[in-house]
Amino acid sequence: MRTLRQLFKADQVYEGGRFLPHRAILVEDGRIVETGEQSLLERKYSHTEAVDWTGKAILPGTVNAHNHSFQSLLRGIAADRPFLEWRDQALYKYTPFLNEEAIYIGALFAFGEMLKYGVTTVSDFFYVHNGGNARDEAVIRAAKDLGIRLVLARTMYDWSGAPASYRETVPDAVKRTRELAVKYQGNPLVTVHPAPHSPHAASPEMIQAGHRLALELDTPFHIHVAEEPFEVEETLAKYGLRTVHYLDKLGVVDERMIGVHLVWLEDSEIRLLGQKRAGLAYCPSSNMFLSDGVTNIPGLLAAGVRVALGTDGACSNNRISVFEEMRMCSLLQKVTRLDGTCINAGQVFHMGTKAGGELLRLPVGEITSGYRADFVSVDLNDLSLSPAPELFNHIVYSLQPTAIKDVVVDGKIVVGDGRLLTVEESSIVRKVNALLGKWG
């Protein structure tokens, strides 16, 4: 089989925590093999196909650690409503329309938009199974068609108050999640993780089954935790414990746990999460949109919790850009604590790139040899990235989507000059509008 080798050249490349001038990246079969000075690598690999991005800078692709792709179809519905009204009027009301075709179109829509905003890996927390894996496979098919790297966090959900298409018995959830995970083991672009939904929507038996399955598959597991006060009140009423202490009593708080949100925690819970080396997929824009509250990011970081960034679903954000979440994370923490030094650009950039890869156990989020070739180029002449001397701070605090020009996933250019190259953008828009037209 012929080796695919390319040399990507740019004015600047973000490596080792800083931008370096006149650099090049050698990519071979989807993996970064070498980085170095342009002139040296051009001589060393003179017969290699070159991709010349003069006037651009290259930085790692971002990692979206938490999303619900189908929710892009519901963007704008039930905006400006309290959490439970939003859930009932958007998610639950439209769930009956979410057949396999709709799930595929929703994922195509979400992942296509994300790619244009520099997301190269997404963890899709998916729960509309309808008694099988066909709709999960629709999400995977959309990711493959577009060329985005996918972690399918296959949700395990048995709360009787949810729509029937979300619910499974514990044995069925374990069997189907295992089957899907085994099918894609070794696939560099698709990984499957167990995801018991939450203490509210997954029974103790379901949560423990999801954790056991993660141990068996040697993967992380994902779970929503303490997004809203009612969730804490519920575990206190049922079990006499706050949410994290309840999960610890079940034996599932450990380094495999990726807790989503972690808004309503007490100090003892934060300390416990740090001691157990748990992770957080933090979604600041969604937490603001739904008025959930403000997660204590400085406290969690100080305790040793590993933090990555997510967008959540597009009907509770309503943007799906991790660069946007970097900015929102920093600004929200600063204003909440009235402390401009409590978090900085370097920390939030790390959360949106390398920390996301580490949390998902993928070699992504950094431009270094041995990692997968997932990176983006930005136009150094875009107004949002000027003045030139403060480029890194601009990436976090002022970058606009117009600056993002090219996106590479596993060595393949999937966005070029700001346009999707794998699926025609206008066809996605037509599909979305035609689908919602049927819904009335």
VENLIN-V992300 format. One record per residue. RES is the residue in one letter. SS is DSSP state (helix for helix, strand for strand, loop for the rest). NEAR is the number of other ideal C-beta (glycine too) atoms within 8 Angstrom. D_LAST is the distance of its C-alpha to the last C-alpha in whole Angstrom. Layout:
res->RES ss->SS near->NEAR d_last->D_LAST
res->RES ss->SS near->NEAR d_last->D_LAST
This chain:
res->M ss->loop near->2 d_last->50
res->R ss->loop near->3 d_last->51
res->T ss->loop near->6 d_last->50
res->L ss->loop near->8 d_last->48
res->R ss->strand near->12 d_last->49
res->Q ss->strand near->11 d_last->48
res->L ss->strand near->15 d_last->50
res->F ss->strand near->13 d_last->47
res->K ss->strand near->12 d_last->49
res->A ss->strand near->13 d_last->48
res->D ss->strand near->10 d_last->50
res->Q ss->strand near->13 d_last->49
res->V ss->strand near->14 d_last->48
res->Y ss->strand near->12 d_last->47
res->E ss->strand near->10 d_last->50
res->G ss->loop near->5 d_last->52
res->G ss->loop near->4 d_last->50
res->R ss->strand near->7 d_last->51
res->F ss->strand near->9 d_last->50
res->L ss->strand near->10 d_last->53
res->P ss->strand near->6 d_last->54
res->H ss->strand near->8 d_last->54
res->R ss->strand near->15 d_last->53
res->A ss->strand near->14 d_last->51
res->I ss->strand near->14 d_last->50
res->L ss->strand near->14 d_last->51
res->V ss->strand near->14 d_last->48
res->E ss->strand near->10 d_last->49
res->D ss->loop near->7 d_last->46
res->G ss->loop near->11 d_last->43
res->R ss->strand near->11 d_last->46
res->I ss->strand near->14 d_last->48
res->V ss->strand near->8 d_last->52
res->E ss->strand near->8 d_last->53
res->T ss->strand near->12 d_last->53
res->G ss->strand near->8 d_last->56
res->E ss->strand near->8 d_last->57
res->Q ss->helix near->10 d_last->56
res->S ss->helix near->7 d_last->59
res->L ss->helix near->8 d_last->60
res->L ss->helix near->13 d_last->57
res->E ss->helix near->12 d_last->57
res->R ss->helix near->7 d_last->61
res->K ss->helix near->6 d_last->60
res->Y ss->loop near->10 d_last->57
res->S ss->loop near->6 d_last->58
res->H ss->loop near->3 d_last->57
res->T ss->loop near->9 d_last->53
res->E ss->strand near->6 d_last->50
res->A ss->strand near->9 d_last->50
res->V ss->strand near->9 d_last->47
res->D ss->strand near->5 d_last->48
res->W ss->strand near->13 d_last->46
res->T ss->strand near->7 d_last->48
res->G ss->strand near->7 d_last->47
res->K ss->strand near->13 d_last->45
res->A ss->strand near->13 d_last->45
res->I ss->strand near->15 d_last->44
res->L ss->strand near->11 d_last->43
res->P ss->strand near->13 d_last->41
res->G ss->loop near->16 d_last->38
res->T ss->strand near->18 d_last->36
res->V ss->strand near->21 d_last->35
res->N ss->strand near->16 d_last->32
res->A ss->strand near->13 d_last->33
res->H ss->strand near->13 d_last->29
res->N ss->strand near->15 d_last->26
res->H ss->loop near->10 d_last->23
res->S ss->helix near->17 d_last->21
res->F ss->helix near->16 d_last->18
res->Q ss->helix near->15 d_last->17
res->S ss->helix near->14 d_last->17
res->L ss->helix near->14 d_last->13
res->L ss->helix near->14 d_last->13
res->R ss->loop near->9 d_last->15
res->G ss->loop near->6 d_last->15
res->I ss->loop near->9 d_last->13
res->A ss->loop near->9 d_last->16
res->A ss->loop near->7 d_last->18
res->D ss->loop near->2 d_last->22
res->R ss->loop near->7 d_last->21
res->P ss->loop near->6 d_last->24
res->F ss->helix near->10 d_last->24
res->L ss->helix near->7 d_last->23
res->E ss->helix near->9 d_last->21
res->W ss->helix near->15 d_last->19
res->R ss->helix near->9 d_last->19
res->D ss->helix near->9 d_last->18
res->Q ss->helix near->10 d_last->15
res->A ss->helix near->13 d_last->14
res->L ss->helix near->11 d_last->16
res->Y ss->helix near->10 d_last->16
res->K ss->helix near->7 d_last->13
res->Y ss->helix near->12 d_last->11
res->T ss->helix near->11 d_last->14
res->P ss->helix near->6 d_last->13
res->F ss->helix near->8 d_last->11
res->L ss->loop near->13 d_last->14
res->N ss->loop near->7 d_last->16
res->E ss->helix near->8 d_last->18
res->E ss->helix near->8 d_last->17
res->A ss->helix near->12 d_last->14
res->I ss->helix near->15 d_last->17
res->Y ss->helix near->12 d_last->19
res->I ss->helix near->14 d_last->17
res->G ss->helix near->15 d_last->17
res->A ss->helix near->15 d_last->21
res->L ss->helix near->14 d_last->21
res->F ss->helix near->14 d_last->19
res->A ss->helix near->17 d_last->21
res->F ss->helix near->15 d_last->25
res->G ss->helix near->13 d_last->25
res->E ss->helix near->11 d_last->24
res->M ss->helix near->15 d_last->27
res->L ss->helix near->17 d_last->29
res->K ss->helix near->12 d_last->29
res->Y ss->loop near->15 d_last->30
res->G ss->loop near->13 d_last->33
res->V ss->strand near->15 d_last->32
res->T ss->strand near->16 d_last->34
res->T ss->strand near->19 d_last->33
res->V ss->strand near->16 d_last->30
res->S ss->strand near->17 d_last->30
res->D ss->strand near->15 d_last->27
res->F ss->strand near->12 d_last->27
res->F ss->strand near->15 d_last->25
res->Y ss->loop near->10 d_last->24
res->V ss->loop near->11 d_last->21
res->H ss->loop near->15 d_last->24
res->N ss->loop near->7 d_last->22
res->G ss->loop near->6 d_last->26
res->G ss->loop near->7 d_last->27
res->N ss->loop near->9 d_last->27
res->A ss->helix near->8 d_last->25
res->R ss->helix near->15 d_last->22
res->D ss->helix near->12 d_last->25
res->E ss->helix near->9 d_last->27
res->A ss->helix near->13 d_last->23
res->V ss->helix near->17 d_last->24
res->I ss->helix near->12 d_last->27
res->R ss->helix near->9 d_last->27
res->A ss->helix near->14 d_last->25
res->A ss->helix near->17 d_last->27
res->K ss->helix near->9 d_last->30
res->D ss->helix near->9 d_last->28
res->L ss->helix near->14 d_last->28
res->G ss->loop near->12 d_last->32
res->I ss->loop near->14 d_last->31
res->R ss->strand near->15 d_last->33
res->L ss->strand near->15 d_last->31
res->V ss->strand near->13 d_last->32
res->L ss->strand near->14 d_last->30
res->A ss->strand near->13 d_last->31
res->R ss->strand near->15 d_last->30
res->T ss->strand near->12 d_last->29
res->M ss->strand near->17 d_last->31
res->Y ss->loop near->15 d_last->29
res->D ss->loop near->13 d_last->30
res->W ss->loop near->11 d_last->29
res->S ss->loop near->5 d_last->28
res->G ss->loop near->3 d_last->26
res->A ss->loop near->10 d_last->23
res->P ss->loop near->8 d_last->20
res->A ss->helix near->5 d_last->22
res->S ss->helix near->11 d_last->21
res->Y ss->helix near->12 d_last->23
res->R ss->loop near->10 d_last->26
res->E ss->loop near->11 d_last->29
res->T ss->loop near->6 d_last->33
res->V ss->helix near->12 d_last->35
res->P ss->helix near->6 d_last->37
res->D ss->helix near->9 d_last->34
res->A ss->helix near->15 d_last->33
res->V ss->helix near->12 d_last->36
res->K ss->helix near->8 d_last->36
res->R ss->helix near->13 d_last->33
res->T ss->helix near->14 d_last->34
res->R ss->helix near->11 d_last->37
res->E ss->helix near->9 d_last->36
res->L ss->helix near->14 d_last->34
res->A ss->helix near->16 d_last->36
res->V ss->helix near->8 d_last->39
res->K ss->helix near->7 d_last->37
res->Y ss->loop near->11 d_last->37
res->Q ss->loop near->6 d_last->40
res->G ss->loop near->4 d_last->42
res->N ss->loop near->7 d_last->39
res->P ss->loop near->7 d_last->40
res->L ss->loop near->10 d_last->36
res->V ss->strand near->10 d_last->34
res->T ss->strand near->12 d_last->35
res->V ss->strand near->13 d_last->34
res->H ss->strand near->17 d_last->35
res->P ss->strand near->16 d_last->35
res->A ss->strand near->14 d_last->33
res->P ss->strand near->15 d_last->33
res->H ss->loop near->13 d_last->30
res->S ss->strand near->11 d_last->32
res->P ss->loop near->13 d_last->35
res->H ss->loop near->10 d_last->32
res->A ss->loop near->11 d_last->30
res->A ss->loop near->15 d_last->32
res->S ss->loop near->8 d_last->35
res->P ss->helix near->6 d_last->39
res->E ss->helix near->7 d_last->39
res->M ss->helix near->14 d_last->36
res->I ss->helix near->15 d_last->37
res->Q ss->helix near->11 d_last->41
res->A ss->helix near->13 d_last->40
res->G ss->helix near->19 d_last->38
res->H ss->helix near->16 d_last->41
res->R ss->helix near->8 d_last->43
res->L ss->helix near->14 d_last->41
res->A ss->helix near->14 d_last->41
res->L ss->helix near->8 d_last->45
res->E ss->helix near->7 d_last->45
res->L ss->helix near->12 d_last->43
res->D ss->loop near->5 d_last->44
res->T ss->loop near->12 d_last->41
res->P ss->loop near->12 d_last->40
res->F ss->strand near->16 d_last->37
res->H ss->strand near->13 d_last->34
res->I ss->strand near->18 d_last->33
res->H ss->strand near->10 d_last->32
res->V ss->strand near->14 d_last->35
res->A ss->loop near->14 d_last->35
res->E ss->loop near->13 d_last->32
res->E ss->loop near->10 d_last->32
res->P ss->helix near->7 d_last->35
res->F ss->helix near->8 d_last->33
res->E ss->helix near->15 d_last->34
res->V ss->helix near->11 d_last->37
res->E ss->helix near->8 d_last->38
res->E ss->helix near->10 d_last->37
res->T ss->helix near->13 d_last->39
res->L ss->helix near->10 d_last->42
res->A ss->helix near->5 d_last->41
res->K ss->helix near->6 d_last->41
res->Y ss->helix near->7 d_last->43
res->G ss->loop near->4 d_last->45
res->L ss->loop near->9 d_last->45
res->R ss->loop near->13 d_last->42
res->T ss->helix near->15 d_last->40
res->V ss->helix near->15 d_last->42
res->H ss->helix near->11 d_last->45
res->Y ss->helix near->12 d_last->43
res->L ss->helix near->14 d_last->42
res->D ss->helix near->11 d_last->45
res->K ss->helix near->8 d_last->47
res->L ss->loop near->10 d_last->44
res->G ss->loop near->7 d_last->46
res->V ss->loop near->13 d_last->43
res->V ss->loop near->11 d_last->44
res->D ss->loop near->8 d_last->46
res->E ss->loop near->7 d_last->45
res->R ss->loop near->10 d_last->43
res->M ss->strand near->15 d_last->40
res->I ss->strand near->16 d_last->38
res->G ss->strand near->14 d_last->36
res->V ss->strand near->15 d_last->33
res->H ss->strand near->15 d_last->33
res->L ss->loop near->14 d_last->37
res->V ss->loop near->12 d_last->36
res->W ss->loop near->10 d_last->38
res->L ss->loop near->14 d_last->41
res->E ss->loop near->6 d_last->45
res->D ss->helix near->7 d_last->48
res->S ss->helix near->8 d_last->49
res->E ss->helix near->13 d_last->46
res->I ss->helix near->14 d_last->46
res->R ss->helix near->9 d_last->49
res->L ss->helix near->12 d_last->48
res->L ss->helix near->17 d_last->46
res->G ss->helix near->13 d_last->48
res->Q ss->helix near->8 d_last->51
res->K ss->loop near->11 d_last->49
res->R ss->loop near->10 d_last->47
res->A ss->loop near->14 d_last->44
res->G ss->strand near->14 d_last->41
res->L ss->strand near->16 d_last->38
res->A ss->strand near->16 d_last->35
res->Y ss->strand near->16 d_last->34
res->C ss->loop near->15 d_last->31
res->P ss->helix near->12 d_last->32
res->S ss->helix near->13 d_last->29
res->S ss->helix near->14 d_last->27
res->N ss->helix near->14 d_last->30
res->M ss->helix near->10 d_last->30
res->F ss->helix near->9 d_last->26
res->L ss->loop near->9 d_last->26
res->S ss->loop near->7 d_last->29
res->D ss->loop near->11 d_last->31
res->G ss->loop near->9 d_last->34
res->V ss->loop near->8 d_last->36
res->T ss->loop near->13 d_last->38
res->N ss->loop near->8 d_last->42
res->I ss->helix near->11 d_last->42
res->P ss->helix near->10 d_last->45
res->G ss->helix near->9 d_last->46
res->L ss->helix near->15 d_last->45
res->L ss->helix near->10 d_last->46
res->A ss->helix near->7 d_last->50
res->A ss->helix near->11 d_last->49
res->G ss->loop near->8 d_last->49
res->V ss->loop near->14 d_last->45
res->R ss->strand near->11 d_last->43
res->V ss->strand near->12 d_last->40
res->A ss->strand near->18 d_last->38
res->L ss->strand near->21 d_last->35
res->G ss->loop near->16 d_last->31
res->T ss->loop near->19 d_last->28
res->D ss->loop near->11 d_last->26
res->G ss->loop near->14 d_last->22
res->A ss->loop near->14 d_last->20
res->C ss->loop near->15 d_last->18
res->S ss->loop near->11 d_last->22
res->N ss->loop near->13 d_last->24
res->N ss->loop near->9 d_last->22
res->R ss->loop near->9 d_last->24
res->I ss->loop near->13 d_last->25
res->S ss->loop near->13 d_last->29
res->V ss->helix near->16 d_last->32
res->F ss->helix near->14 d_last->34
res->E ss->helix near->11 d_last->32
res->E ss->helix near->16 d_last->33
res->M ss->helix near->15 d_last->37
res->R ss->helix near->11 d_last->37
res->M ss->helix near->11 d_last->35
res->C ss->helix near->15 d_last->37
res->S ss->helix near->15 d_last->40
res->L ss->helix near->8 d_last->39
res->L ss->helix near->11 d_last->38
res->Q ss->helix near->13 d_last->41
res->K ss->helix near->12 d_last->43
res->V ss->helix near->7 d_last->42
res->T ss->helix near->7 d_last->41
res->R ss->helix near->8 d_last->45
res->L ss->loop near->5 d_last->46
res->D ss->loop near->6 d_last->48
res->G ss->loop near->4 d_last->47
res->T ss->loop near->4 d_last->49
res->C ss->loop near->8 d_last->48
res->I ss->loop near->10 d_last->46
res->N ss->loop near->7 d_last->46
res->A ss->helix near->12 d_last->44
res->G ss->helix near->8 d_last->46
res->Q ss->helix near->10 d_last->45
res->V ss->helix near->15 d_last->41
res->F ss->helix near->12 d_last->41
res->H ss->helix near->9 d_last->43
res->M ss->helix near->14 d_last->40
res->G ss->helix near->15 d_last->37
res->T ss->loop near->15 d_last->40
res->K ss->helix near->9 d_last->43
res->A ss->helix near->15 d_last->42
res->G ss->helix near->19 d_last->38
res->G ss->helix near->15 d_last->40
res->E ss->helix near->10 d_last->43
res->L ss->helix near->13 d_last->40
res->L ss->helix near->17 d_last->39
res->R ss->loop near->6 d_last->42
res->L ss->loop near->12 d_last->41
res->P ss->loop near->6 d_last->44
res->V ss->loop near->16 d_last->41
res->G ss->loop near->16 d_last->41
res->E ss->loop near->9 d_last->45
res->I ss->loop near->13 d_last->46
res->T ss->loop near->9 d_last->49
res->S ss->loop near->7 d_last->51
res->G ss->loop near->6 d_last->50
res->Y ss->loop near->14 d_last->46
res->R ss->strand near->13 d_last->43
res->A ss->loop near->13 d_last->43
res->D ss->loop near->14 d_last->40
res->F ss->strand near->14 d_last->40
res->V ss->strand near->16 d_last->38
res->S ss->strand near->13 d_last->40
res->V ss->strand near->14 d_last->40
res->D ss->strand near->11 d_last->41
res->L ss->loop near->12 d_last->44
res->N ss->loop near->5 d_last->44
res->D ss->loop near->11 d_last->41
res->L ss->helix near->4 d_last->41
res->S ss->helix near->10 d_last->40
res->L ss->helix near->15 d_last->42
res->S ss->loop near->7 d_last->45
res->P ss->loop near->4 d_last->48
res->A ss->helix near->7 d_last->49
res->P ss->helix near->4 d_last->52
res->E ss->helix near->7 d_last->49
res->L ss->helix near->12 d_last->46
res->F ss->helix near->12 d_last->46
res->N ss->helix near->9 d_last->45
res->H ss->helix near->12 d_last->43
res->I ss->helix near->13 d_last->41
res->V ss->helix near->13 d_last->40
res->Y ss->helix near->9 d_last->40
res->S ss->loop near->7 d_last->39
res->L ss->loop near->12 d_last->37
res->Q ss->loop near->7 d_last->34
res->P ss->helix near->7 d_last->32
res->T ss->helix near->8 d_last->33
res->A ss->helix near->11 d_last->37
res->I ss->strand near->16 d_last->35
res->K ss->strand near->13 d_last->36
res->D ss->strand near->12 d_last->37
res->V ss->strand near->15 d_last->36
res->V ss->strand near->16 d_last->38
res->V ss->strand near->15 d_last->37
res->D ss->loop near->12 d_last->40
res->G ss->loop near->13 d_last->41
res->K ss->strand near->8 d_last->39
res->I ss->strand near->9 d_last->37
res->V ss->strand near->13 d_last->34
res->V ss->strand near->14 d_last->33
res->G ss->strand near->8 d_last->35
res->D ss->loop near->5 d_last->36
res->G ss->loop near->8 d_last->33
res->R ss->strand near->7 d_last->30
res->L ss->strand near->13 d_last->29
res->L ss->loop near->7 d_last->31
res->T ss->loop near->7 d_last->30
res->V ss->loop near->10 d_last->26
res->E ss->loop near->6 d_last->25
res->E ss->helix near->9 d_last->23
res->S ss->helix near->6 d_last->22
res->S ss->helix near->8 d_last->20
res->I ss->helix near->14 d_last->19
res->V ss->helix near->8 d_last->17
res->R ss->helix near->8 d_last->16
res->K ss->helix near->11 d_last->15
res->V ss->helix near->12 d_last->13
res->N ss->helix near->8 d_last->11
res->A ss->helix near->8 d_last->10
res->L ss->helix near->12 d_last->9
res->L ss->helix near->8 d_last->7
res->G ss->helix near->7 d_last->5
res->K ss->helix near->7 d_last->5
res->W ss->helix near->7 d_last->4
res->G ss->loop near->3 d_last->0
